Amino acid sequence: MMQKTLHEGLPGLGLTLSEDVEAKLCAFGRAMVKQNEVMNLTGITEDTAVAKLHLLDSLTVCAAVELKGKSLIDVGCGAGFPGVPLAIACPDTKVTLLDSLGKRMKWLENVLPELGITAKCVTARAEEEVSKCREQFDVATSRAVARLNILLELTAPYVKVGGHVVALKGSAAREELSEAKNAIKKLGLQLEKVEEFDIDGAMHSVIVLKKVTPTPPAYPRRFAKIKQAPL
């Protein structure tokens, strides 16, 4: 059922994937549901919901931006979304998964090679890890981590000038964009587009921002400060 739902949802994103890629996406979805029995990874465990709310939702990124041959970091990847589906669907994209929860990252480190998925797993806090790889990625993406004005301070410093920050949001995307105007300007970003995808009647928005100037070295601040006084 998961693969059927995934297959039927792809034309709505303007995507076509081989049967092997679809099967691998679903193998990861099922592995996550199985692991969820012993570890809190997701509240979404039913086949069709996993296909729509995890797999298709993640794939909106490759429907909105060109990832071929690019390097991408998924900041606050959680159970691996959107980063793992992107690594499967775009195998020539160099994917780094970043999250501060060690147990979750350990599971990803073990399960990805078993499924033949290539991605680098890093256990660290976003605002700390950036000192090692500042402005080195073509794309930084994130889903369900924080409101946009907070999220951008955590993701923009990873992206090289000319690259993109891609935020997955729901129906409140426009409201969050308006709230993040100051952050966009201060962090060296510029709004390129907002793409909207209807997945089973729910609006999934992809906010694409281009990095136009280097992010000032003062950012990111410590997370407590970011949360307390968002840009």
N, C-alpha and C positions, 0 to 999 in steps of 0.2 A: 504493500500500500504506500509506503514511504516513497519508493522509486516512481510509482505511477503518479503520485501527487507532484513530485519534483518535476517529472517529465512534462506534465500538463501545464505547470506553472512557468516553464522557461520561455515560451513564446511571448508571454506578457512582459518579460524583461528584455525581449529582443535577442535572446541567447539560444544557441544550439550547442549541445554537448554530446560527445559520443556516449554510447551505452556503458562503456568501461568507466568513464569519468563519473557518470550518474551513479553507477554501482559503488564506486569508491566513496563518493559523497555520502551515500546511504550507509555504507559500512562504518564510516566515522560517526554518523548520527546514531546508529545502533550501539556502537561501542560506548558512546557517551551515555546513552540511556541505561546500559548495563552497569557502567561505573557509578551512575547516579544512585544505584541501590545501596552503595556503601559510602558514597561521598556526595555532598551537596553541590551538584554542578548546575542543575536546571530544574525549574518547576514544570517544564514542558517535556512530556515523556511519550505522548501518544504519537503514533507514526505520521499522520497527516499534519499534525501541529508542528512536529520537528521539521518536516519538509518545508512547511510554509514559513514558520517563525524563526527558524535557525538557518536552514540551508538556502532557501530562496532569498530571505532577507539579506544574508551575507553576500550573495551573488549580485545584489544590486550595485555593489562597488564596481565589479568588472563590467557591469552594464553602463555605468556612468563615466568611468575613466579608463584610459588605455593603460594596461598593466604590463604588456608584453616587454620582456627584457628589463623591467624596472626592479628596484629594491623597495620593499614595503615593510613597515613596522606596524604591528597591531598593538596599540597601547592599551593595557588593561584588558587583555584578551579573554579573561575568564576561562570558560570551558573550551575556548579556541575559536570564538566567533568575533569578527568575520574571517580572521586570518587563515584558519585551516581550510575552509571551503575555497578560499582564494588560491591557496597553495595547490589544491587539487585541480581546480578548474583552469588555472593559469600556471602550469608547471615550470614555465621559463621565467616566472617572477620569483625573486629571491626574498622569501618571507621570514621575518623575525617576529616571534611571539613574545610579548613582554607582560608579565604580571607579578605582583608581589607575593601571591599565595603559593608557597613552596610545594604543598601537597598536590595542588592542581597542576603545577608545571611539571612535577615529577611524573604524574600520570601521562601528560602529553608527551614528555620525553620518551616514555616507554611505548605508548600506543602508536605514535606516528610511524616509527620504523616498521612496526608489525604490519601496518596497513600500506606500507610503501609510499608514505608521504614525506616530503622533504621540507623541513622548516627548522630554523634555529630557535631554541627555547631559552629564554633569559628570565631568571627569577630576580626581580629588583623593583624598587619603586621608580616610577616614571621620572620624577623630578630629580632623582639621584643618578640614574643610569645614563642620562643625557650627557653628562660630563665626559663620557667615554666615546660618544658617537654623535656629537653635535653636528647638525646640518649635513648628515651623511646619507640620508634616505631620499628617494624620489617621492615616496608617498608615506604619509602616516595616517592610519585609520583607527577608528575607535567606535564602539557601540555600547550604549547603556552605561557609560562610566560617570558622567556628570553633565550638568547644563553646559551649553556651548561656551559661555564666557570663562568657565573654569577649565573645560576640556582643551580649549585652544592653547592655553598657557602650558599644558602638559604635552601637547603634540607638536605645535609649531617649531620648537627648538630642534626637533629631530630632522626637519625637512630642509633640504638644500634650496637655495634660490632657484626658482624655475620649477620646483616641485609642487606637490599638492598636499593639503590636509583634507581628508575626506571623513565627514562625520555622518553616521547613520542615525537618523532621528525619525520620530513619528509625526503626528499631525501638528505638533507644536513647533515645527521647524522654523517657520517664519517669525514667530514670537521670540524664539531663542536667538535668531539672527539679529533681530532688532535690538535685543538686550546686549548682544555681543559686539556692537559697532565699535566701541572704544577698544576692546581687546583685539579685534581684527586689525585696526590701525596700528596699535602699539607693537604688535608682534610681527609686523612686516607682511601681513596677508592682504589679500584682495578677493572679494567674492567673485567667483567665476560663473557658477550656476547652481541652481537647486533642481535636481531631477526627482520627479515623484512617480512612484510605482504603486499600483493598486494590487495588493496581494490578498485575494479572498475578501474584498470589500474594505480592507483596512489600508490607510495611506502610509506608505513607507517612503520617507524622504532621504535623499542623499545630498548633503551640502558639500560642494566642492569649492575650496578656497585655494588660490594660487599664492605661493611664496614669492613676493616681489622684491623684498629687501631682507638682509639678515636680521634675525631676531636679536634685540639688544641683549648683551651678556647678563643683565640683571634678571632675566627670565630664563627658566622658571624659578619662582621663589619657593620657599618651603611650603609644603602642602597646607599646613595649618593657616599660613598667611594667605595662600591662594583662596582657600575656602572662606576665610574671615573677611577678606576684602577683594572680591573678584574684580578684575580689570573692567 
